[in-house]
Amino acid sequence: MTVKATFPASSADAAADLQPKLVSVEKARSLLGDIGKTRLYEYFYSGDLTRVKVGARTCVTVESIDRLVARFMQQAA
């Protein structure tokens, strides 16, 4: 049996692979400007943020945080 290893094309690709995909609820609040829990859950219920259960722990997808921040920036422009 032969196993072929694949490596990212560049160090930038490698760094992107190492970025977190999920963060804790507390970290998400911090990344969004220290918003309150109520506001965070409003974003969950509206579909603006995506939450994922990992065992008993609730995490937030970094992708959904990035989308929300991009929307805030677009509205501010």
C-alpha positions, 0 to 999 in steps of 0.5 A: 500500500502506497500513501501519497502525502500532499502539501499545500502549494505555499506557506499561505495555503498552509497558514489558511489550513491552520486557521480555526473554523469554530470559536467559542461563544465567548470568543465570538462575542469578543470578535464582534466587539464584545457584544452581549449574549442577548445580541449574539443569540439574536444573530443566531435566531436571525440566521446571521451567525451559525452555531454548532454543537460539539458535544455539550459545547456551543461553537460559532463558525468563523465563516459566519462571523466573517460574513456578519462583519463584512455586512457591517462594514458594507453598511458603514460604507 
